[in-house]
Each structure stands twice: as structure tokens, then as C-alpha cells.
Amino acid sequence: MSEFRLNRILVGSELSAESMAPVAFASDLAEAVDAEVVLFHAVQPIRFGYGMGERDGIEGETGAQMEEAEARLDRIASELFPQQTTVKLRLATGSPIQLIAEVAEEESADLIVIGTHGYHPGIRYLLGSVAQGVLHSTDLPVITVPLDRDLQKDEILTILCPVNFTPIGQMGMILAAEMGRLLGAEVIALHLIESESTGDVAEHVQKLREWLPPHIFDACRVRIIARSGKAAEEVVKYARTQRVDLIVLGAQRRRFADTFEVGTTTERVTRHAPCPVLTVMSPSPDE
């Protein structure tokens, strides 16, 4: 993996007041690394209430939606982004899942930021369908931001990256180190010890240190810790108790029927995490 560039960030917005967390996070991140932002909204035309052949009515309704959406995007940009950040507004009609991936490619974005409903005690939310769909449909790194995240500006000082002895685990750690370099943050490499593994914690830490690429230790401050337990639960628990600002995950694509899905651990961490999660996907199995 070559040096990660973060020159342009695409952030998807639902335009509602309740969905400003990913936009605020993208604003803070762009300011920290001096990146440009593409603020995007997918307008989904209202098609009910029209008979066959009443295309003029549908087009008029869509045009009104587009005008309203553009005005709201402009207001969001002026309220949440500092003047020194270059913000480009983009609108399109259609499915947000497909359009976010397409617009990110058109705009040469290096990163996508979107919101996810996450999880609240007593109510089980699956990873939002848009967030899950975007993770499946793009090769770009994607940051999912809990919609209930505080909008107050917060520096990213601590990055958590679960890592194991796999190529995708190493890919995640390399990206975490690059983010650490860009943000001046500490990276914590969390190694989960499998139940059948032998050796004490110190041996696992040393083995992982020797296995990781040496250059990541030059990019930023890296701390390696090892724990036993289930991966998703331990990652979320550590992030909560240690007040982690960002989790970075290397995720494996898995074939499901004729499509691809993210692994269970990735889905659980993204859904339960108390902070934004940056996911980098492995190439599709057929690539």
C-alpha cells in the first residue's frame, strides 16, 4: 500500500438536522489535513401520486426537490465548514448507494464519509443500509460516523486498529499508521489472541512487532497491546473504556450469492462503536 493521500473527502448528507454528525466530522478532518470536501446529496424523486404518462408532474416535483436540496446543502456548507476549506456541492437523483460510489470516483475522492445509525441499548439497528451498501460498492476507504456523535469539534488523538497475522489486518494497520502520520495521532495496535494460541502476552506483542512493516513505526507513535476475547466485543470495549477517537479496520469482502458483503466482525464493530470507524476493504475475490 503506497503512501495514503487525503486531498479530497466526499461526505454524503441526508440534509436533516439529525444527520449532521458525518458532515461535522468531515469538516474537522478536512481542516486538520487541509483537504477539499465534496458535499453530496442524492435526491430520491417522489414518484407516487402520478398516473401513467404524467412525466411533466414528476419532473416538476424532482426539480423542486433539487432546488430545495441545493439551498440546504449551501446552508450546511456555510454553517459547518470554515472559510478556508474548499467545499464543492454535488447533487444527483437516484439511489444514494450507487451514486455515492460513482460521485466519489468522478471527483477523485480519497475517502468517503457517511453516517450510520449504529446501536442504542434496547433497540437493535443493523448497520444502515446506505452505509452497508457503500462499503460493498467502493474500493475507497469509508468512514462511518454514528449519527448521535457530538457535533462539537474533537481532535483525533488516538486511533485503534485491531490487527492479526493476515494480509487484510496488515492493510488496516498500514492505513492506521498513515492516518496517525497525517493527524499526529497515536496508533494502538490491538491484537486479539485466539484461544488455542500458545505463549504469553509479551511473546504475542513481540511477534506482531516483528511481523508488521518497519516503516509504520516511523510514520507515527505505535503502541501494541494484546488481549484475549472475541474480536468485535473487545474492540468496542477498548474503544469505549479508553476514549478512542477513531477505529481503523481492514475488512475482508466475502461473496454472498452474486454480491459481496463485509465480514461479521466489521459489521458489529461499525454498528456498536462509540466513535467513527474507518474501513478499508480487501479487493474483491475475483480481482
N, C-alpha and C positions, 0 to 999 in steps of 0.2 A: 504494500500500500504506500503510494507516494505521499509527500507532504500534503496535508489537508488544507485546502484553501477555503476561506469563508468570506467571499467577496459579496455574495448576493444571497439573501434569505427570502424564500417565499413563505408567507403566512396566510393561511385560509381563515376567513372570518365569516361567522354566521350573522353578523351585524347586530345581534341582540345584546342588551346590556349585560346579560348573564354569561355571555361568551367572550368577554374581553380579555380573559386571562392569557390565552396564547398570543394575542396581539401585544399586550403589555410585555410579555416575556420576550417576544421577538424584538420589540423596541429596545429593551435593556441590553439584549445580546448584541444587536446591531451597533448600538452606541459603544459597547465595550470593545468590539473588534473592528470598528469603523467599516461596517458593511452597508451595502444598499439593501433596501427592502422592497419586495413586490407584495402589495396588499391585495389579496384576491378574494372575490366572492362569486359563487356560482348561483345564478338566478335560475330557479326552477319554475317554469311558466305554469300558471294556473289554467288548467285545461277543462275543468268541469264547468257545467252550466251552458255550454255551447253545443248547438246542433251540428250535424254534418254539413260541411261547406261553409261554416261561419268563420272562415280564416281571418277575415278582417278584424273581427272582435277579439280573437286570440292574439293577433299581432299587436293590437292596440293595448290589450292588457299587459302583454310582455314588455312593450315599450314603456309603459307607465312604471312597471316594476324596475326596469333598468334605470330609469331616471331617478327613482327614489333610492335605489341601491347605490348609485353613483354619488348622490348627495350625502348619504350616510357614510360611505367609505371616506369621502373627503373630510367629513366632520371627525371621524375616528382618527384619520391621519393627523389632523391638526391638533387634536386633543392628546394623543398618546405618544407621538413621536417628537423628539427635539428637532429644532430647526436645522441643525447640522446634519441630520440623517436624510439621505435621499430616499424618497418614497415614491414608487410608481404604483398607480392604481390600475387594476385589471378586473374586468367583468366579462362573464361569458354565460351563455344559457345552456343548461343540461345537467348531467349527473356530476356532483362535486367530486366524486371519487376519481372518475376518468379525467375530468378537467384539471384537477389539482396536479396530477402527474404530467399531463400534457403541457400545461402552462409553465410548470417548473422547468421542463425541458426547453420550451421555447425561450424562456428568459435566462437560460443558462444558470439556474439556481444551483447553489452548492448544498443547500439544506432546506428542508420543508418543516414548518412548524404548524401544528394543528392541535385542536382541543380534544379532550376525551372526558366523558362523564365519570370515569373511574368507579369508585366504590364508596358507599356510605353504610355505616352499621345498620343492620336491619333491612337494608334494601340491596338486592344484588343487581348490579348493572354489568352487562357484558361490555367489553371494550367497544366503544362507539362504532357503529357500522362504517361511518366515513373514515375514522382513524384506521380501523382494521383493513378496509379496502385500499387505502392509500399505501399502507405497509406492504400489501400484497402486490401493488401495481407499479411500484417505482424501485429503482436501484439506488436512489439517493438516500442519505441518512435522513431520518424523520424524528423530530422531537414531538412527543405527545405531552400536552400540558393539562393537568387537572383543571376543570373549569371553576373549581372552588378555590384555586390558588389566589393568595392575596395579590392585589394589583400593585401594592407598594414596591418600589424598586428594591431589588435584592441582588447583591453581588453573588457570583458563583465562585465560592472559595474552596468547596470540597466536592470532588467528583468520585463517585463509587462505580467500580467496574467489576462485576463478577467474572472470574476467568478460570478456565480449566485447560487441560492439555489437548486442545482441539484447534484446528485452523481458524474456525469462526470465533473461538474465545480469544485467540491471539489478535484477530482482526479488530475485535471490540476494544482490546487493550491498547492497540496502536492508535485507534481513533480517540480513546480517552486521553492518552498522552498528548495527542495533538491539540485537543480541547484545553488540556491543562496548560500547554505552552501558550496558546492564544489568550487565555484568560488569566494566566498567572495563578492557577489553582493547584491545590494538592490533589493527587490521584491516589485513591485507595484501591488496591487490587485485592478483591475478596475471593479467596479460593475455598470452595466447599469440598470438604474431604468426604469421599464416598465411604460407606460403612465397611466395605471389605478391604479398604486400603490399610497398609501397614506403615509403621513409623510414627514418630511423634510430630507435633505441630511444627517444631523448628525444622525438622527434615523436609516437610512439605513446603514450607516457605523457601528454604534454600533451593530445593529442586525447581520450584517455579521461577525463582530469580534467575537461575542458570538457563532456564528454557526460554524466557522472554527475550525479545531482541534487545541487545545492549543499548541501542540508541534511544529507547523510550526513557531510560534513566537520565539521559542528558537533556531531554525535552522539558522535563518538569520534575517536581519533587514527587516521588513514588513511594508509597508505603504498602507493604504486602502483609496481609493477615490471613489466617486460615481458621476455619470453623467447621464443625460437623453439623449436618442437618439438611433439610430439604431446601433446594436452591431458591425457589421463589420466596418461601417464607422467611428464610434467613436474610435474603437481600432486602426485603421490605422492612423486616425488623431492624436491621442495622441502619437503614436509611432513616427510620423514624427516631431511633434512640440517639443517633449521632448527628442528627440535623444535617443530613446530606443535602446539597443544593441541586445536584444533577446525577442521574444514573445513566451509565452508558452500557448498552447491551449489544453483543454480537449475536444475531439471531439466524437460525437455520431455516431456510424455506423447506417445506415439506409438501409433497404432492398429495392433493386430495381430489379424487375424481379427475376432472380436466383442468383444475385450477391449483393454486398454491396457497398454503396458509402458514402463519407463523407458529412456532412451537408453543406448547402449553406454558412453559416457564416464562417466555416472553409475554404472552397474553396476561398471565397472572401478575407479573411484576408491573406491567403497564397499567393494569386495572386497579391495583391496590397501592401503588407507590404514592408517597406523600409529596413527591416533587416531580418535576419534569423528567421524562425518560427519553434518551437519545438512542434510537435503534438503528444499527447498520445491518442490512440483510446480506446473507450469503448469495452468490449468484444462483439463478435457477438451476435445478439439477440437470437440465438439458443443455445448459450453456457451457 
